[in-house]
């Protein structure tokens, strides 16, 4: 069984708005390495639609992008992508699939079928999955910014405090810190 890892950019004040992070080569290299480690992506519909509106074009070369961004886009394009949605059934982006049925059962089956692990990149979906005790690891890239607005990490709340163990922490040259945690036993 693979691990379910929640990975996202976050500011010092907890903002997970994708426009608030530092989108440079080093950031993209960090997330590309996560893609290399994981077997599949898992998103909610809103995040999927945001990603599909840009990254397939970068992967095809239709959008200008620095080499690190293009590498991320090409690897993302090839990666299996699973989407949780109650309103959309058609997902034309390469290797995209609708995750159907009960959320807990569907995600557990995906974890079981993906020994190299599944990366969750949607903050609202991650909150729902955390409420179901399905998230095993948290990989946050904490950016040296205070956004002063939301959306924020776990904005919808959790039923209890999550105790975590630090696996690693690495400062990037751009001032962001990659913080990797595992749920404490």
DRENMARTOR-922970 format. One line per field, with one value per atom (N, C-alpha, C): residue in one letter; chain; atom name; residue number from 1; x, y, z. Coordinates in nm, 3 decimals. Layout:
N
resn: A; ...
chain: A; ...
name: CA; ...
resi: NUM; ...
px: X; ...
py: Y; ...
pz: Z; ...
//
This chain:
185
resn: X; X; X; X; X; X; X; X; X; X; X; X; X; X; X; X; X; X; X; X; X; X; X; X; X; X; X; X; X; X; X; X; X; X; X; X; X; X; X; X; X; X; X; X; X; X; X; X; X; X; X; X; X; X; X; X; X; X; X; X; X; X; X; X; X; X; X; X; X; X; X; X; X; X; X; X; X; X; X; X; X; X; X; X; X; X; X; X; X; X; X; X; X; X; X; X; X; X; X; X; X; X; X; X; X; X; X; X; X; X; X; X; X; X; X; X; X; X; X; X; X; X; X; X; X; X; X; X; X; X; X; X; X; X; X; X; X; X; X; X; X; X; X; X; X; X; X; X; X; X; X; X; X; X; X; X; X; X; X; X; X; X; X; X; X; X; X; X; X; X; X; X; X; X; X; X; X; X; X; X; X; X; X; X; X; X; X; X; X; X; X; X; X; X; X; X; X; X; X; X; X; X; X; X; X; X; X; X; X; X; X; X; X; X; X; X; X; X; X; X; X; X; X; X; X; X; X; X; X; X; X; X; X; X; X; X; X; X; X; X; X; X; X; X; X; X; X; X; X; X; X; X; X; X; X; X; X; X; X; X; X; X; X; X; X; X; X; X; X; X; X; X; X; X; X; X; X; X; X; X; X; X; X; X; X; X; X; X; X; X; X; X; X; X; X; X; X; X; X; X; X; X; X; X; X; X; X; X; X; X; X; X; X; X; X; X; X; X; X; X; X; X; X; X; X; X; X; X; X; X; X; X; X; X; X; X; X; X; X; X; X; X; X; X; X; X; X; X; X; X; X; X; X; X; X; X; X; X; X; X; X; X; X; X; X; X; X; X; X; X; X; X; X; X; X; X; X; X; X; X; X; X; X; X; X; X; X; X; X; X; X; X; X; X; X; X; X; X; X; X; X; X; X; X; X; X; X; X; X; X; X; X; X; X; X; X; X; X; X; X; X; X; X; X; X; X; X; X; X; X; X; X; X; X; X; X; X; X; X; X; X; X; X; X; X; X; X; X; X; X; X; X; X; X; X; X; X; X; X; X; X; X; X; X; X; X; X; X; X; X; X; X; X; X; X; X; X; X; X; X; X; X; X; X; X; X; X; X; X; X; X; X; X; X; X; X; X; X; X; X; X; X; X; X; X; X; X; X; X; X; X; X; X; X; X; X; X; X; X; X; X; X; X; X; X; X; X; X; X; X; X; X; X; X; X; X; X; X; X; X; X; X; X; X; X; X; X; X; X; X; X; X; X; X; X
chain: A; A; A; A; A; A; A; A; A; A; A; A; A; A; A; A; A; A; A; A; A; A; A; A; A; A; A; A; A; A; A; A; A; A; A; A; A; A; A; A; A; A; A; A; A; A; A; A; A; A; A; A; A; A; A; A; A; A; A; A; A; A; A; A; A; A; A; A; A; A; A; A; A; A; A; A; A; A; A; A; A; A; A; A; A; A; A; A; A; A; A; A; A; A; A; A; A; A; A; A; A; A; A; A; A; A; A; A; A; A; A; A; A; A; A; A; A; A; A; A; A; A; A; A; A; A; A; A; A; A; A; A; A; A; A; A; A; A; A; A; A; A; A; A; A; A; A; A; A; A; A; A; A; A; A; A; A; A; A; A; A; A; A; A; A; A; A; A; A; A; A; A; A; A; A; A; A; A; A; A; A; A; A; A; A; A; A; A; A; A; A; A; A; A; A; A; A; A; A; A; A; A; A; A; A; A; A; A; A; A; A; A; A; A; A; A; A; A; A; A; A; A; A; A; A; A; A; A; A; A; A; A; A; A; A; A; A; A; A; A; A; A; A; A; A; A; A; A; A; A; A; A; A; A; A; A; A; A; A; A; A; A; A; A; A; A; A; A; A; A; A; A; A; A; A; A; A; A; A; A; A; A; A; A; A; A; A; A; A; A; A; A; A; A; A; A; A; A; A; A; A; A; A; A; A; A; A; A; A; A; A; A; A; A; A; A; A; A; A; A; A; A; A; A; A; A; A; A; A; A; A; A; A; A; A; A; A; A; A; A; A; A; A; A; A; A; A; A; A; A; A; A; A; A; A; A; A; A; A; A; A; A; A; A; A; A; A; A; A; A; A; A; A; A; A; A; A; A; A; A; A; A; A; A; A; A; A; A; A; A; A; A; A; A; A; A; A; A; A; A; A; A; A; A; A; A; A; A; A; A; A; A; A; A; A; A; A; A; A; A; A; A; A; A; A; A; A; A; A; A; A; A; A; A; A; A; A; A; A; A; A; A; A; A; A; A; A; A; A; A; A; A; A; A; A; A; A; A; A; A; A; A; A; A; A; A; A; A; A; A; A; A; A; A; A; A; A; A; A; A; A; A; A; A; A; A; A; A; A; A; A; A; A; A; A; A; A; A; A; A; A; A; A; A; A; A; A; A; A; A; A; A; A; A; A; A; A; A; A; A; A; A; A; A; A; A; A; A; A; A; A; A; A; A; A; A; A; A; A; A; A; A; A; A; A; A; A; A; A; A; A; A; A; A; A
name: N; CA; C; N; CA; C; N; CA; C; N; CA; C; N; CA; C; N; CA; C; N; CA; C; N; CA; C; N; CA; C; N; CA; C; N; CA; C; N; CA; C; N; CA; C; N; CA; C; N; CA; C; N; CA; C; N; CA; C; N; CA; C; N; CA; C; N; CA; C; N; CA; C; N; CA; C; N; CA; C; N; CA; C; N; CA; C; N; CA; C; N; CA; C; N; CA; C; N; CA; C; N; CA; C; N; CA; C; N; CA; C; N; CA; C; N; CA; C; N; CA; C; N; CA; C; N; CA; C; N; CA; C; N; CA; C; N; CA; C; N; CA; C; N; CA; C; N; CA; C; N; CA; C; N; CA; C; N; CA; C; N; CA; C; N; CA; C; N; CA; C; N; CA; C; N; CA; C; N; CA; C; N; CA; C; N; CA; C; N; CA; C; N; CA; C; N; CA; C; N; CA; C; N; CA; C; N; CA; C; N; CA; C; N; CA; C; N; CA; C; N; CA; C; N; CA; C; N; CA; C; N; CA; C; N; CA; C; N; CA; C; N; CA; C; N; CA; C; N; CA; C; N; CA; C; N; CA; C; N; CA; C; N; CA; C; N; CA; C; N; CA; C; N; CA; C; N; CA; C; N; CA; C; N; CA; C; N; CA; C; N; CA; C; N; CA; C; N; CA; C; N; CA; C; N; CA; C; N; CA; C; N; CA; C; N; CA; C; N; CA; C; N; CA; C; N; CA; C; N; CA; C; N; CA; C; N; CA; C; N; CA; C; N; CA; C; N; CA; C; N; CA; C; N; CA; C; N; CA; C; N; CA; C; N; CA; C; N; CA; C; N; CA; C; N; CA; C; N; CA; C; N; CA; C; N; CA; C; N; CA; C; N; CA; C; N; CA; C; N; CA; C; N; CA; C; N; CA; C; N; CA; C; N; CA; C; N; CA; C; N; CA; C; N; CA; C; N; CA; C; N; CA; C; N; CA; C; N; CA; C; N; CA; C; N; CA; C; N; CA; C; N; CA; C; N; CA; C; N; CA; C; N; CA; C; N; CA; C; N; CA; C; N; CA; C; N; CA; C; N; CA; C; N; CA; C; N; CA; C; N; CA; C; N; CA; C; N; CA; C; N; CA; C; N; CA; C; N; CA; C; N; CA; C; N; CA; C; N; CA; C; N; CA; C; N; CA; C; N; CA; C; N; CA; C; N; CA; C; N; CA; C; N; CA; C; N; CA; C; N; CA; C; N; CA; C; N; CA; C; N; CA; C; N; CA; C; N; CA; C; N; CA; C; N; CA; C; N; CA; C; N; CA; C; N; CA; C; N; CA; C; N; CA; C; N; CA; C; N; CA; C; N; CA; C; N; CA; C; N; CA; C; N; CA; C; N; CA; C; N; CA; C; N; CA; C; N; CA; C; N; CA; C; N; CA; C; N; CA; C; N; CA; C; N; CA; C
resi: 1; 1; 1; 2; 2; 2; 3; 3; 3; 4; 4; 4; 5; 5; 5; 6; 6; 6; 7; 7; 7; 8; 8; 8; 9; 9; 9; 10; 10; 10; 11; 11; 11; 12; 12; 12; 13; 13; 13; 14; 14; 14; 15; 15; 15; 16; 16; 16; 17; 17; 17; 18; 18; 18; 19; 19; 19; 20; 20; 20; 21; 21; 21; 22; 22; 22; 23; 23; 23; 24; 24; 24; 25; 25; 25; 26; 26; 26; 27; 27; 27; 28; 28; 28; 29; 29; 29; 30; 30; 30; 31; 31; 31; 32; 32; 32; 33; 33; 33; 34; 34; 34; 35; 35; 35; 36; 36; 36; 37; 37; 37; 38; 38; 38; 39; 39; 39; 40; 40; 40; 41; 41; 41; 42; 42; 42; 43; 43; 43; 44; 44; 44; 45; 45; 45; 46; 46; 46; 47; 47; 47; 48; 48; 48; 49; 49; 49; 50; 50; 50; 51; 51; 51; 52; 52; 52; 53; 53; 53; 54; 54; 54; 55; 55; 55; 56; 56; 56; 57; 57; 57; 58; 58; 58; 59; 59; 59; 60; 60; 60; 61; 61; 61; 62; 62; 62; 63; 63; 63; 64; 64; 64; 65; 65; 65; 66; 66; 66; 67; 67; 67; 68; 68; 68; 69; 69; 69; 70; 70; 70; 71; 71; 71; 72; 72; 72; 73; 73; 73; 74; 74; 74; 75; 75; 75; 76; 76; 76; 77; 77; 77; 78; 78; 78; 79; 79; 79; 80; 80; 80; 81; 81; 81; 82; 82; 82; 83; 83; 83; 84; 84; 84; 85; 85; 85; 86; 86; 86; 87; 87; 87; 88; 88; 88; 89; 89; 89; 90; 90; 90; 91; 91; 91; 92; 92; 92; 93; 93; 93; 94; 94; 94; 95; 95; 95; 96; 96; 96; 97; 97; 97; 98; 98; 98; 99; 99; 99; 100; 100; 100; 101; 101; 101; 102; 102; 102; 103; 103; 103; 104; 104; 104; 105; 105; 105; 106; 106; 106; 107; 107; 107; 108; 108; 108; 109; 109; 109; 110; 110; 110; 111; 111; 111; 112; 112; 112; 113; 113; 113; 114; 114; 114; 115; 115; 115; 116; 116; 116; 117; 117; 117; 118; 118; 118; 119; 119; 119; 120; 120; 120; 121; 121; 121; 122; 122; 122; 123; 123; 123; 124; 124; 124; 125; 125; 125; 126; 126; 126; 127; 127; 127; 128; 128; 128; 129; 129; 129; 130; 130; 130; 131; 131; 131; 132; 132; 132; 133; 133; 133; 134; 134; 134; 135; 135; 135; 136; 136; 136; 137; 137; 137; 138; 138; 138; 139; 139; 139; 140; 140; 140; 141; 141; 141; 142; 142; 142; 143; 143; 143; 144; 144; 144; 145; 145; 145; 146; 146; 146; 147; 147; 147; 148; 148; 148; 149; 149; 149; 150; 150; 150; 151; 151; 151; 152; 152; 152; 153; 153; 153; 154; 154; 154; 155; 155; 155; 156; 156; 156; 157; 157; 157; 158; 158; 158; 159; 159; 159; 160; 160; 160; 161; 161; 161; 162; 162; 162; 163; 163; 163; 164; 164; 164; 165; 165; 165; 166; 166; 166; 167; 167; 167; 168; 168; 168; 169; 169; 169; 170; 170; 170; 171; 171; 171; 172; 172; 172; 173; 173; 173; 174; 174; 174; 175; 175; 175; 176; 176; 176; 177; 177; 177; 178; 178; 178; 179; 179; 179; 180; 180; 180; 181; 181; 181; 182; 182; 182; 183; 183; 183; 184; 184; 184; 185; 185; 185
px: 0.084; 0.000; 0.088; 0.055; 0.128; 0.076; 0.158; 0.120; 0.042; -0.046; -0.118; -0.050; 0.006; 0.085; 0.017; -0.011; -0.066; 0.052; 0.061; 0.171; 0.115; 0.165; 0.110; 0.205; 0.195; 0.263; 0.180; 0.248; 0.177; 0.263; 0.198; 0.271; 0.284; 0.361; 0.382; 0.252; 0.154; 0.026; -0.078; -0.034; -0.124; -0.200; -0.174; -0.246; -0.199; -0.295; -0.264; -0.308; -0.327; -0.359; -0.238; -0.259; -0.147; -0.070; -0.127; -0.059; 0.034; 0.033; 0.114; 0.251; 0.274; 0.403; 0.506; 0.630; 0.740; 0.746; 0.718; 0.712; 0.841; 0.953; 1.081; 1.131; 1.249; 1.305; 1.323; 1.366; 1.390; 1.260; 1.155; 1.024; 0.975; 0.986; 0.942; 1.027; 1.156; 1.243; 1.200; 1.161; 1.115; 0.991; 0.893; 0.769; 0.791; 0.886; 0.919; 0.976; 1.058; 1.112; 1.001; 0.900; 0.785; 0.709; 0.694; 0.629; 0.706; 0.838; 0.921; 0.902; 0.880; 0.863; 0.725; 0.622; 0.484; 0.435; 0.331; 0.275; 0.156; 0.086; -0.035; -0.064; -0.146; -0.194; -0.342; -0.386; -0.526; -0.567; -0.672; -0.718; -0.869; -0.917; -1.057; -1.078; -1.203; -1.235; -1.178; -1.191; -1.145; -0.995; -0.917; -0.772; -0.740; -0.809; -0.787; -0.809; -0.919; -0.951; -0.848; -0.798; -0.693; -0.567; -0.530; -0.410; -0.426; -0.541; -0.560; -0.569; -0.597; -0.607; -0.471; -0.362; -0.230; -0.124; -0.111; 0.003; 0.008; -0.102; -0.091; -0.030; -0.064; -0.009; 0.142; 0.186; 0.330; 0.399; 0.339; 0.398; 0.410; 0.312; 0.314; 0.409; 0.450; 0.535; 0.456; 0.325; 0.240; 0.252; 0.302; 0.323; 0.472; 0.524; 0.664; 0.682; 0.790; 0.817; 0.965; 1.022; 1.160; 1.174; 1.294; 1.315; 1.260; 1.276; 1.227; 1.075; 1.007; 0.861; 0.817; 0.890; 0.855; 0.876; 0.985; 1.010; 0.896; 0.853; 0.741; 0.616; 0.589; 0.468; 0.469; 0.582; 0.591; 0.569; 0.631; 0.614; 0.471; 0.412; 0.275; 0.180; 0.206; 0.122; 0.119; 0.233; 0.244; 0.188; 0.179; 0.139; -0.011; -0.052; -0.196; -0.255; -0.369; -0.435; -0.577; -0.611; -0.745; -0.815; -0.943; -1.019; -1.145; -1.168; -1.291; -1.386; -1.501; -1.599; -1.738; -1.833; -1.974; -2.045; -1.974; -2.038; -1.979; -1.867; -1.802; -1.763; -1.782; -1.748; -1.647; -1.625; -1.534; -1.402; -1.293; -1.161; -1.064; -1.056; -0.981; -0.828; -0.775; -0.630; -0.572; -0.461; -0.394; -0.388; -0.423; -0.415; -0.500; -0.613; -0.702; -0.821; -0.860; -0.966; -1.053; -1.181; -1.274; -1.268; -1.254; -1.258; -1.405; -1.466; -1.609; -1.638; -1.762; -1.809; -1.774; -1.781; -1.751; -1.606; -1.586; -1.453; -1.353; -1.388; -1.295; -1.257; -1.354; -1.329; -1.248; -1.285; -1.215; -1.070; -1.044; -0.906; -0.826; -0.886; -0.814; -0.779; -0.869; -0.840; -0.728; -0.728; -0.622; -0.487; -0.484; -0.361; -0.313; -0.406; -0.371; -0.315; -0.365; -0.325; -0.202; -0.152; -0.042; 0.071; 0.156; 0.259; 0.360; 0.378; 0.471; 0.407; 0.280; 0.213; 0.133; 0.046; -0.045; -0.022; -0.009; 0.007; -0.126; -0.168; -0.289; -0.246; -0.300; -0.261; -0.375; -0.485; -0.601; -0.628; -0.630; -0.645; -0.782; -0.889; -1.022; -1.037; -0.989; -0.994; -0.907; -0.790; -0.702; -0.769; -0.846; -0.918; -1.018; -1.091; -1.188; -1.117; -1.004; -0.929; -0.868; -0.824; -0.767; -0.875; -0.996; -1.107; -1.136; -1.102; -1.122; -0.997; -0.897; -0.771; -0.699; -0.703; -0.640; -0.503; -0.468; -0.340; -0.230; -0.123; -0.009; 0.106; 0.127; 0.239; 0.193; 0.268; 0.242; 0.374; 0.372; 0.492; 0.454; 0.494; 0.461; 0.584; 0.568; 0.672; 0.627; 0.692; 0.653; 0.730; 0.654; 0.714; 0.729; 0.836; 0.862; 0.775; 0.646; 0.550; 0.435; 0.377; 0.255; 0.151; 0.053; -0.045; -0.154; -0.194; -0.299; -0.439; -0.453; -0.584; -0.587; -0.700; -0.715; -0.719; -0.747; -0.783; -0.664; -0.696; -0.590; -0.593; -0.482; -0.463; -0.566; -0.639; -0.740; -0.843; -0.878; -0.974; -1.106; -1.147; -1.272; -1.264; -1.144; -1.126; -1.111; -1.053; -1.036; -1.098; -1.138; -1.203; -1.110; -0.978; -0.884; -0.745; -0.657; -0.520; -0.447; -0.366; -0.285; -0.143; -0.095; 0.044; 0.130; 0.237; 0.323; 0.467; 0.542; 0.686; 0.759; 0.860; 0.939; 1.025; 1.014; 1.095; 1.218; 1.195; 1.307; 1.263; 1.362; 1.340; 1.460; 1.431; 1.540; 1.508; 1.601; 1.584; 1.626; 1.544; 1.577; 1.645; 1.716; 1.785; 1.689; 1.566; 1.468; 1.401; 1.441; 1.387; 1.274; 1.221; 1.118; 1.184; 1.103; 1.152; 1.061; 1.122; 1.048; 1.038; 0.916; 0.891; 0.815; 0.877; 0.816; 0.785; 0.658; 0.612; 0.539; 0.540; 0.464; 0.375; 0.257; 0.169; 0.237; 0.229; 0.289; 0.206; 0.274; 0.209; 0.120
py: -0.119; 0.000; 0.124; 0.219; 0.344; 0.444; 0.543; 0.649; 0.758; 0.822; 0.938; 1.060; 1.144; 1.259; 1.387; 1.474; 1.606; 1.700; 1.759; 1.849; 1.977; 2.090; 2.218; 2.332; 2.441; 2.566; 2.637; 2.694; 2.765; 2.882; 2.995; 3.110; 3.095; 3.182; 3.176; 3.192; 3.261; 3.277; 3.176; 3.070; 2.960; 2.972; 3.076; 3.096; 2.992; 2.928; 2.830; 2.877; 3.007; 3.064; 3.039; 2.972; 2.934; 3.054; 3.171; 3.289; 3.353; 3.305; 3.366; 3.302; 3.187; 3.121; 3.175; 3.139; 3.176; 3.069; 3.109; 3.013; 3.022; 2.979; 2.984; 2.843; 2.835; 2.705; 2.613; 2.669; 2.587; 2.528; 2.606; 2.557; 2.446; 2.468; 2.366; 2.240; 2.255; 2.138; 2.057; 2.126; 2.056; 1.973; 2.034; 1.961; 1.855; 1.876; 1.773; 1.650; 1.672; 1.558; 1.482; 1.552; 1.484; 1.402; 1.458; 1.384; 1.256; 1.267; 1.150; 1.039; 1.077; 0.980; 0.916; 0.991; 0.944; 0.874; 0.793; 0.717; 0.782; 0.871; 0.932; 1.063; 1.146; 1.271; 1.255; 1.325; 1.325; 1.469; 1.513; 1.651; 1.656; 1.767; 1.801; 1.864; 1.879; 1.932; 2.071; 2.160; 2.298; 2.303; 2.229; 2.226; 2.163; 2.053; 1.990; 2.089; 2.163; 2.258; 2.369; 2.415; 2.517; 2.460; 2.337; 2.275; 2.247; 2.195; 2.159; 2.282; 2.399; 2.520; 2.572; 2.519; 2.573; 2.467; 2.368; 2.277; 2.187; 2.137; 2.058; 2.138; 2.266; 2.351; 2.370; 2.382; 2.393; 2.262; 2.149; 2.019; 2.001; 2.048; 2.036; 2.136; 2.237; 2.341; 2.456; 2.458; 2.565; 2.694; 2.683; 2.799; 2.811; 2.932; 2.956; 2.930; 2.861; 2.833; 2.800; 2.836; 2.799; 2.645; 2.593; 2.448; 2.376; 2.433; 2.366; 2.353; 2.455; 2.449; 2.348; 2.346; 2.250; 2.107; 2.083; 1.948; 1.906; 1.997; 1.969; 1.936; 2.017; 1.999; 1.866; 1.828; 1.702; 1.584; 1.588; 1.478; 1.472; 1.589; 1.595; 1.541; 1.577; 1.532; 1.379; 1.315; 1.169; 1.097; 1.165; 1.104; 1.075; 0.959; 0.936; 1.042; 1.097; 1.202; 1.156; 1.155; 1.115; 1.237; 1.249; 1.368; 1.327; 1.397; 1.379; 1.491; 1.452; 1.552; 1.491; 1.572; 1.529; 1.601; 1.691; 1.771; 1.752; 1.686; 1.669; 1.523; 1.473; 1.333; 1.317; 1.422; 1.415; 1.485; 1.410; 1.463; 1.431; 1.518; 1.487; 1.495; 1.558; 1.568; 1.428; 1.405; 1.275; 1.209; 1.081; 1.000; 1.052; 1.115; 1.167; 1.074; 1.054; 0.959; 1.016; 0.989; 1.026; 0.920; 0.962; 0.872; 0.866; 0.750; 0.738; 0.669; 0.679; 0.610; 0.683; 0.610; 0.662; 0.712; 0.832; 0.893; 0.806; 0.762; 0.680; 0.553; 0.483; 0.358; 0.381; 0.481; 0.510; 0.547; 0.633; 0.675; 0.560; 0.481; 0.365; 0.267; 0.244; 0.155; 0.213; 0.344; 0.409; 0.393; 0.412; 0.392; 0.248; 0.154; 0.012; -0.024; 0.041; 0.010; 0.088; 0.179; 0.267; 0.256; 0.154; 0.132; 0.246; 0.325; 0.437; 0.562; 0.555; 0.663; 0.757; 0.832; 0.926; 1.064; 1.166; 1.304; 1.377; 1.439; 1.521; 1.666; 1.739; 1.878; 1.977; 1.937; 2.025; 2.045; 2.171; 2.194; 2.155; 2.179; 2.140; 1.988; 1.921; 1.776; 1.719; 1.778; 1.730; 1.741; 1.846; 1.858; 1.745; 1.715; 1.605; 1.472; 1.450; 1.326; 1.315; 1.428; 1.427; 1.394; 1.444; 1.411; 1.261; 1.193; 1.048; 0.970; 1.039; 0.978; 0.903; 0.958; 0.893; 0.949; 1.069; 1.129; 1.073; 1.027; 0.969; 1.067; 1.152; 1.246; 1.384; 1.484; 1.623; 1.681; 1.737; 1.800; 1.942; 2.034; 2.174; 2.250; 2.329; 2.423; 2.558; 2.598; 2.718; 2.837; 2.932; 3.047; 3.164; 3.242; 3.355; 3.476; 3.455; 3.560; 3.555; 3.669; 3.678; 3.735; 3.654; 3.694; 3.783; 3.756; 3.837; 3.805; 3.693; 3.652; 3.501; 3.449; 3.305; 3.272; 3.151; 3.042; 2.998; 2.940; 2.896; 2.744; 2.694; 2.552; 2.504; 2.398; 2.337; 2.438; 2.531; 2.637; 2.582; 2.466; 2.406; 2.339; 2.333; 2.274; 2.122; 2.070; 1.926; 1.887; 1.762; 1.722; 1.718; 1.708; 1.706; 1.746; 1.772; 1.809; 1.690; 1.713; 1.609; 1.620; 1.513; 1.510; 1.457; 1.531; 1.496; 1.480; 1.401; 1.385; 1.445; 1.526; 1.586; 1.479; 1.468; 1.375; 1.449; 1.569; 1.650; 1.795; 1.881; 2.023; 2.072; 2.143; 2.191; 2.333; 2.423; 2.560; 2.570; 2.637; 2.662; 2.799; 2.822; 2.950; 3.067; 3.041; 3.149; 3.187; 3.121; 3.153; 3.062; 2.983; 2.886; 2.770; 2.701; 2.585; 2.466; 2.358; 2.234; 2.158; 2.142; 2.075; 1.946; 1.834; 1.704; 1.639; 1.603; 1.545; 1.414; 1.326; 1.202; 1.202; 1.144; 1.136; 1.058; 1.108; 1.040; 0.918; 0.809; 0.683; 0.693
pz: 0.000; 0.000; 0.000; -0.087; -0.091; 0.010; 0.038; 0.130; 0.058; 0.130; 0.079; 0.139; 0.052; 0.095; 0.049; 0.145; 0.113; 0.093; -0.025; -0.057; -0.118; -0.064; -0.111; -0.075; -0.149; -0.116; -0.010; 0.090; 0.196; 0.243; 0.273; 0.327; 0.479; 0.539; 0.684; 0.763; 0.706; 0.776; 0.730; 0.660; 0.627; 0.497; 0.419; 0.292; 0.189; 0.124; 0.020; -0.119; -0.137; -0.268; -0.358; -0.470; -0.557; -0.611; -0.608; -0.660; -0.557; -0.434; -0.328; -0.310; -0.370; -0.356; -0.454; -0.432; -0.522; -0.631; -0.753; -0.865; -0.946; -0.886; -0.957; -0.988; -1.047; -1.085; -0.965; -0.853; -0.733; -0.679; -0.678; -0.634; -0.727; -0.856; -0.951; -0.941; -0.915; -0.898; -0.776; -0.668; -0.548; -0.579; -0.645; -0.675; -0.783; -0.873; -0.971; -0.901; -0.798; -0.724; -0.652; -0.602; -0.541; -0.645; -0.765; -0.873; -0.905; -0.906; -0.936; -0.833; -0.707; -0.599; -0.599; -0.636; -0.624; -0.748; -0.730; -0.840; -0.907; -0.835; -0.891; -0.820; -0.886; -0.828; -0.795; -0.691; -0.652; -0.625; -0.696; -0.684; -0.673; -0.621; -0.633; -0.770; -0.810; -0.942; -0.965; -0.868; -0.885; -0.912; -0.834; -0.856; -0.991; -1.023; -1.153; -1.266; -1.260; -1.367; -1.375; -1.261; -1.261; -1.328; -1.293; -1.349; -1.498; -1.539; -1.680; -1.769; -1.711; -1.792; -1.837; -1.781; -1.812; -1.842; -1.753; -1.760; -1.883; -1.937; -2.060; -2.176; -2.185; -2.291; -2.272; -2.148; -2.120; -2.160; -2.124; -2.158; -2.309; -2.384; -2.531; -2.597; -2.523; -2.580; -2.640; -2.615; -2.667; -2.586; -2.465; -2.376; -2.348; -2.352; -2.316; -2.167; -2.133; -1.992; -1.975; -1.861; -1.833; -1.825; -1.844; -1.844; -1.720; -1.602; -1.479; -1.480; -1.531; -1.539; -1.644; -1.757; -1.861; -1.812; -1.740; -1.687; -1.594; -1.505; -1.416; -1.497; -1.599; -1.680; -1.755; -1.811; -1.886; -1.793; -1.675; -1.580; -1.526; -1.502; -1.455; -1.562; -1.686; -1.796; -1.804; -1.779; -1.789; -1.666; -1.556; -1.429; -1.429; -1.373; -1.354; -1.261; -1.301; -1.224; -1.192; -1.065; -1.020; -0.965; -0.998; -0.961; -0.885; -0.775; -0.697; -0.740; -0.793; -0.837; -0.836; -0.794; -0.802; -0.916; -0.986; -1.090; -1.229; -1.238; -1.369; -1.388; -1.509; -1.537; -1.649; -1.728; -1.842; -1.807; -1.816; -1.783; -1.897; -1.999; -2.119; -2.107; -2.004; -1.988; -1.980; -2.044; -2.049; -1.911; -1.908; -1.786; -1.670; -1.699; -1.595; -1.577; -1.451; -1.418; -1.307; -1.314; -1.208; -1.099; -0.976; -0.861; -0.818; -0.831; -0.806; -0.674; -0.632; -0.513; -0.384; -0.275; -0.142; -0.136; -0.083; -0.080; -0.005; 0.114; 0.194; 0.119; 0.066; -0.004; -0.131; -0.209; -0.333; -0.313; -0.213; -0.187; -0.128; -0.041; 0.014; -0.097; -0.189; -0.302; -0.390; -0.409; -0.486; -0.416; -0.285; -0.208; -0.221; -0.209; -0.218; -0.355; -0.458; -0.596; -0.641; -0.556; -0.595; -0.492; -0.502; -0.400; -0.387; -0.492; -0.483; -0.425; -0.392; -0.323; -0.411; -0.344; -0.409; -0.348; -0.433; -0.387; -0.397; -0.289; -0.287; -0.295; -0.390; -0.407; -0.395; -0.336; -0.319; -0.171; -0.128; 0.015; 0.070; -0.003; 0.046; 0.050; -0.054; -0.055; 0.055; 0.078; 0.185; 0.321; 0.343; 0.470; 0.485; 0.378; 0.383; 0.407; 0.341; 0.358; 0.496; 0.551; 0.685; 0.788; 0.767; 0.857; 0.855; 0.745; 0.733; 0.776; 0.829; 0.873; 0.761; 0.640; 0.526; 0.490; 0.538; 0.503; 0.593; 0.527; 0.599; 0.617; 0.517; 0.519; 0.475; 0.520; 0.485; 0.436; 0.316; 0.261; 0.221; 0.307; 0.285; 0.239; 0.135; 0.098; 0.153; 0.263; 0.336; 0.278; 0.222; 0.155; 0.251; 0.237; 0.327; 0.293; 0.307; 0.276; 0.376; 0.402; 0.480; 0.385; 0.350; 0.249; 0.306; 0.428; 0.488; 0.439; 0.367; 0.318; 0.303; 0.266; 0.245; 0.100; 0.066; 0.156; 0.241; 0.355; 0.444; 0.462; 0.508; 0.533; 0.634; 0.600; 0.686; 0.736; 0.648; 0.680; 0.732; 0.683; 0.726; 0.862; 0.919; 1.051; 1.047; 1.152; 1.171; 1.305; 1.320; 1.445; 1.565; 1.540; 1.652; 1.601; 1.694; 1.661; 1.601; 1.502; 1.440; 1.493; 1.556; 1.601; 1.486; 1.455; 1.343; 1.390; 1.314; 1.338; 1.219; 1.247; 1.142; 1.075; 0.943; 0.865; 0.813; 0.759; 0.709; 0.694; 0.693; 0.667; 0.588; 0.479; 0.395; 0.349; 0.376; 0.329; 0.183; 0.104; -0.035; -0.045; -0.152; -0.171; -0.181; -0.225; -0.240; -0.107; 0.002; 0.134; 0.179; 0.088; 0.126; 0.201; 0.281; 0.355; 0.325; 0.279; 0.253; 0.384; 0.433; 0.562; 0.536; 0.569; 0.547; 0.681; 0.700; 0.825; 0.799; 0.897; 0.893; 1.018; 1.006; 1.122; 1.232; 1.353; 1.468; 1.503; 1.538; 1.570; 1.685
//
